[in-house]
């Protein structure tokens, strides 16, 4: 799990507190793929899981946790490769990444 954990910690550059605050924002709830109108997006749900993982002791992580960490790393890497041109500060692209625990303006 060491490599997955290290990759996860590198991909997720927001603290649990910052991510929790972000997930409480309207901007966070407005982006992402949703199963139905009014439903929570996949990324928003993932963000809540990421907060839990960041607050968990490494020795307590389960196989399911490791699988979610892999999913986060994959999403962040794929999404970063699609960076739009120009200022990304208020873009859906950035907001979506932030739901997954990565703020590209911190790079």
VEXTI-308597 format. One line per 10 residues: number of its first residue (from 1); their letters; for each residue x, y, z of N, C-alpha, C, O. Coordinates in steps of 0.1 Angstrom, whole numbers, padded with zeros to 4 digits, always signed. Each point is the difference from the previous one (the first is absolute). Layout:
<recs>
NUM	A	X/Y/Z/X/Y/Z/X/Y/Z/X/Y/Z ~ ...
</recs>
This chain:
<recs>
1	XXXXXXXXXX	+0008/-0012/+0000/-0008/+0012/+0000/+0009/+0013/+0000/-0005/+0010/-0003 ~ +0017/-0012/+0006/+0009/+0012/+0001/+0000/+0009/-0012/-0002/+0012/+0001 ~ +0003/-0018/-0013/+0000/+0008/-0012/-0013/+0007/-0003/+0000/+0011/-0004 ~ -0011/-0018/+0006/-0013/+0005/-0001/-0002/+0012/+0009/-0005/+0010/-0003 ~ +0009/-0012/+0016/-0002/+0010/+0010/+0009/+0012/-0004/-0005/+0012/+0001 ~ +0017/-0014/-0005/+0009/+0012/-0004/-0006/+0007/-0012/+0000/+0012/+0000 ~ -0005/-0019/-0010/-0006/+0006/-0012/-0012/+0008/+0004/-0003/+0011/-0005 ~ -0005/-0017/+0014/-0012/+0007/+0005/+0003/+0013/+0007/-0006/+0010/-0003 ~ +0016/-0011/+0012/+0004/+0012/+0008/+0006/+0011/-0010/-0002/+0012/+0003 ~ +0008/-0016/-0014/+0005/+0009/-0009/-0011/+0007/-0009/+0000/+0012/-0002
11	XXXXXXXXXX	-0010/-0021/-0001/-0011/+0005/-0009/-0009/+0009/+0008/-0006/+0010/-0005 ~ +0003/-0013/+0018/-0009/+0008/+0008/+0008/+0010/+0007/+0008/-0003/+0010 ~ -0009/+0016/-0014/+0008/+0010/+0006/-0008/+0010/+0009/+0005/+0010/+0004 ~ -0017/-0014/-0001/-0009/+0008/+0009/+0000/-0007/+0013/+0000/-0012/+0001 ~ +0000/+0020/+0010/-0001/-0005/+0013/-0015/-0005/+0002/-0009/+0005/-0007 ~ +0007/-0013/+0017/-0014/-0004/+0003/-0009/+0012/+0003/-0011/+0000/-0004 ~ +0016/+0009/+0012/-0008/+0012/+0003/-0003/+0008/-0013/-0011/+0005/-0002 ~ +0021/-0003/-0006/-0002/+0008/-0013/-0010/-0007/-0009/-0009/+0006/-0006 ~ +0010/-0019/+0005/-0009/-0008/-0008/-0014/+0000/+0006/-0010/+0001/-0008 ~ +0009/-0003/+0020/-0014/+0001/+0007/-0006/+0013/-0003/-0012/+0001/-0003
21	XXXXXXXXXX	+0019/+0010/+0005/-0005/+0014/-0003/-0005/+0001/-0014/-0010/+0005/-0003 ~ +0019/-0010/-0007/-0003/+0001/-0014/-0013/-0008/-0003/-0009/+0005/-0007 ~ +0008/-0017/+0013/-0012/-0009/-0003/-0013/+0007/+0005/-0011/-0004/-0005 ~ +0012/+0013/+0014/-0012/+0007/+0005/-0004/+0011/-0008/-0010/+0007/+0002 ~ +0018/-0003/-0013/-0003/+0011/-0008/-0010/-0003/-0011/-0001/-0012/-0005 ~ -0006/+0022/+0000/-0009/-0002/-0012/+0008/-0004/-0012/-0005/-0008/-0008 ~ +0017/+0014/+0006/+0008/-0003/-0012/+0003/-0015/+0000/+0000/-0006/-0011 ~ +0003/+0000/+0022/+0003/-0014/+0001/-0012/-0009/-0004/+0002/-0010/-0007 ~ -0013/+0014/+0011/-0012/-0008/-0003/-0005/+0001/-0014/-0008/-0008/-0005 ~ +0013/+0019/-0002/-0005/+0003/-0014/+0007/-0008/-0011/-0004/+0000/-0011
31	XXXXXXXXXX	+0016/-0006/+0014/+0007/-0007/-0010/+0000/-0015/+0002/-0003/-0005/+0011 ~ +0006/-0001/-0022/+0002/-0015/+0000/-0012/-0008/-0006/-0010/+0006/-0002 ~ +0013/-0018/+0000/-0009/-0009/-0006/-0010/-0005/+0011/+0004/-0005/+0010 ~ -0017/+0006/-0013/-0011/-0004/+0009/-0008/-0011/-0006/-0003/+0000/-0012 ~ -0001/-0009/+0020/-0009/-0011/-0004/-0014/+0005/-0004/-0006/-0006/-0010 ~ +0001/+0016/+0016/-0013/+0006/-0003/+0000/+0015/+0005/+0009/+0004/+0008 ~ -0018/+0003/-0013/-0002/+0014/+0004/-0001/+0001/+0015/-0008/-0007/+0006 ~ +0015/+0016/+0000/+0000/+0002/+0015/+0008/-0010/+0008/+0002/+0002/+0012 ~ +0004/-0012/-0019/+0008/-0010/+0007/+0014/+0006/+0003/+0004/+0010/-0006 ~ +0003/-0016/+0015/+0014/+0004/+0003/+0009/-0006/-0011/-0002/-0011/-0005
41	XXXXXXXXXX	+0011/+0020/+0001/+0009/-0005/-0011/+0010/-0010/+0005/+0002/-0001/+0012 ~ +0004/-0007/-0021/+0010/-0010/+0003/+0011/+0006/+0008/+0005/-0005/+0010 ~ +0000/+0017/-0016/+0012/+0006/+0006/-0003/+0006/+0014/+0009/-0001/+0009 ~ -0021/+0006/-0007/-0004/+0005/+0014/+0000/-0011/+0010/+0005/+0001/+0011 ~ -0011/-0012/-0015/+0000/-0012/+0009/+0014/-0005/+0003/+0003/-0003/+0011 ~ +0005/+0003/-0022/+0014/-0004/+0002/+0007/+0009/+0009/+0008/-0004/+0009 ~ -0010/+0017/-0010/+0006/+0010/+0009/-0003/-0003/+0015/+0009/+0001/+0008 ~ -0021/-0005/-0005/-0003/-0004/+0014/+0008/-0012/+0004/+0004/-0001/+0012 ~ -0002/-0009/-0021/+0008/-0011/+0003/+0014/+0003/+0002/+0007/-0005/+0009 ~ -0002/+0014/-0017/+0014/+0005/+0001/+0003/+0006/+0013/+0010/-0002/+0006
51	XXXXXXXXXX	-0019/+0011/-0001/+0001/+0006/+0013/+0002/-0011/+0011/+0009/+0000/+0008 ~ -0018/-0010/-0009/+0001/-0012/+0009/+0014/-0007/-0001/+0006/-0003/+0010 ~ -0001/+0001/-0022/+0012/-0007/-0002/+0012/+0009/+0005/+0009/-0006/+0006 ~ -0010/+0019/-0008/+0011/+0008/+0005/+0001/+0000/+0015/+0011/+0002/+0006 ~ -0022/-0004/+0001/-0001/+0001/+0014/+0002/-0014/+0007/+0001/-0001/+0012 ~ +0001/-0009/-0020/+0002/-0014/+0004/+0014/-0003/+0002/+0009/+0005/-0008 ~ -0005/-0013/+0018/+0014/-0004/+0001/+0003/-0009/-0011/-0008/-0008/-0004 ~ +0020/+0009/-0001/+0005/-0009/-0011/-0002/-0014/+0003/-0004/-0008/-0009 ~ +0007/+0004/+0021/-0001/-0014/+0004/-0014/-0005/+0001/-0002/-0012/+0000 ~ -0008/+0021/-0001/-0014/-0004/+0001/-0007/-0001/-0014/-0011/-0004/-0001
61	XXXXXXXXXX	+0019/+0007/-0009/-0006/+0000/-0014/-0004/-0014/-0004/+0008/-0009/+0002 ~ -0019/+0008/-0009/-0005/-0013/-0004/+0003/-0002/-0015/+0005/+0010/-0007 ~ -0008/-0022/+0001/+0001/-0002/-0014/-0009/+0010/-0008/+0003/+0005/-0010 ~ -0015/-0003/+0016/-0010/+0009/-0007/+0006/+0014/+0000/-0002/+0007/-0010 ~ +0008/-0003/+0021/+0007/+0013/+0001/+0011/+0001/-0011/+0001/+0011/-0007 ~ +0007/-0021/+0006/+0010/+0000/-0010/-0005/+0001/-0014/+0005/+0007/-0009 ~ -0016/-0014/+0006/-0007/+0001/-0013/-0005/+0014/-0003/+0002/+0005/-0011 ~ -0007/+0002/+0021/-0005/+0013/-0002/+0012/+0010/-0002/-0001/+0009/-0008 ~ +0012/-0012/+0015/+0012/+0009/-0002/+0005/-0002/-0015/+0004/+0010/-0006 ~ -0005/-0022/+0001/+0004/-0002/-0014/-0009/+0008/-0009/+0005/+0006/-0010
71	XXXXXXXXXX	-0018/-0007/+0012/-0010/+0007/-0008/+0003/+0015/+0000/-0001/+0007/-0010 ~ +0004/-0001/+0022/+0003/+0014/+0001/+0013/+0004/-0008/+0000/+0010/-0007 ~ +0010/-0018/+0009/+0013/+0003/-0007/-0003/-0001/-0015/+0005/+0009/-0007 ~ -0012/-0018/+0002/-0003/-0001/-0014/-0008/+0011/-0005/+0003/+0006/-0011 ~ -0013/-0002/+0018/-0008/+0012/-0004/+0008/+0012/+0000/-0001/+0008/-0010 ~ +0009/-0005/+0020/+0008/+0012/+0001/+0009/+0001/-0012/+0002/+0010/-0007 ~ +0005/-0021/+0004/+0010/+0000/-0011/-0007/+0002/-0013/+0005/+0008/-0008 ~ -0016/-0015/+0005/-0007/+0002/-0012/-0005/+0014/-0002/+0001/+0006/-0011 ~ -0007/+0000/+0022/-0006/+0013/-0001/+0011/+0011/-0002/-0002/+0009/-0007 ~ +0013/-0011/+0014/+0011/+0010/-0002/+0005/+0000/-0014/+0004/+0011/-0005
81	XXXXXXXXXX	-0004/-0022/-0002/+0004/+0000/-0014/-0009/+0007/-0009/+0003/+0003/-0012 ~ -0015/+0001/+0017/-0010/+0007/-0008/-0001/+0015/+0003/-0010/+0006/-0002 ~ +0021/-0001/+0008/-0001/+0014/+0005/-0003/+0009/-0011/+0006/+0000/-0011 ~ -0016/+0009/+0013/-0003/+0010/-0011/+0010/+0011/+0000/+0007/+0002/+0010 ~ -0007/+0006/-0021/+0009/+0011/-0001/-0006/+0012/+0009/-0011/+0000/+0003 ~ +0020/+0009/+0000/-0004/+0012/+0007/-0001/-0002/+0015/+0005/-0010/+0006 ~ -0012/+0020/+0000/-0002/+0000/+0015/-0010/-0010/+0004/-0011/+0000/-0005 ~ +0015/-0010/+0013/-0009/-0010/+0004/-0007/+0002/+0014/-0007/-0009/+0005 ~ +0009/+0021/+0001/-0004/+0002/+0013/-0015/-0003/+0003/-0003/-0007/+0009 ~ -0006/+0011/-0018/-0014/-0001/+0002/-0007/-0010/-0010/-0011/+0002/-0003
91	XXXXXXXXXX	+0019/-0012/-0001/-0005/-0009/-0010/-0006/-0013/+0006/+0004/-0004/+0011 ~ -0013/-0002/-0019/-0006/-0013/+0005/+0011/-0010/+0000/+0000/-0009/+0009 ~ +0010/+0010/-0017/+0012/-0009/+0000/+0006/+0000/+0013/+0003/-0011/+0006 ~ +0001/+0022/-0001/+0006/+0001/+0013/-0009/-0004/+0011/+0004/-0008/+0009 ~ -0017/+0012/-0009/-0009/-0004/+0010/-0002/-0015/+0001/-0001/-0005/+0011 ~ +0001/-0001/-0022/-0002/-0015/-0001/+0012/-0006/+0007/-0001/-0010/+0008 ~ +0013/+0014/-0012/+0012/-0005/+0007/+0000/+0002/+0015/+0004/-0009/+0007 ~ -0008/+0020/-0003/-0001/+0003/+0014/-0009/-0009/+0008/+0002/-0004/+0011 ~ -0013/-0001/-0018/-0009/-0010/+0006/+0008/-0012/+0003/-0004/-0008/+0009 ~ +0014/+0005/-0017/+0008/-0012/+0001/+0013/+0003/+0009/+0009/-0009/+0000
101	XXXXXXX	-0009/+0020/+0007/+0011/+0003/+0009/+0012/+0007/-0006/+0010/+0001/+0007 ~ -0010/+0003/-0019/+0011/+0006/-0007/-0003/+0014/-0005/-0008/+0002/-0008 ~ +0015/+0008/+0014/-0001/+0013/-0005/+0012/+0003/-0009/+0011/+0002/+0004 ~ -0014/-0001/-0017/+0011/+0003/-0010/+0007/+0013/+0002/+0012/+0002/-0005 ~ -0017/+0007/+0012/+0006/+0013/+0003/+0011/-0001/+0011/+0007/+0009/+0002 ~ -0007/-0021/+0005/+0010/-0002/+0010/+0013/-0006/-0006/+0010/-0001/+0007 ~ -0010/-0003/-0020/+0011/-0006/-0006/+0012/+0009/-0002/+0010/-0003/-0005
</recs>
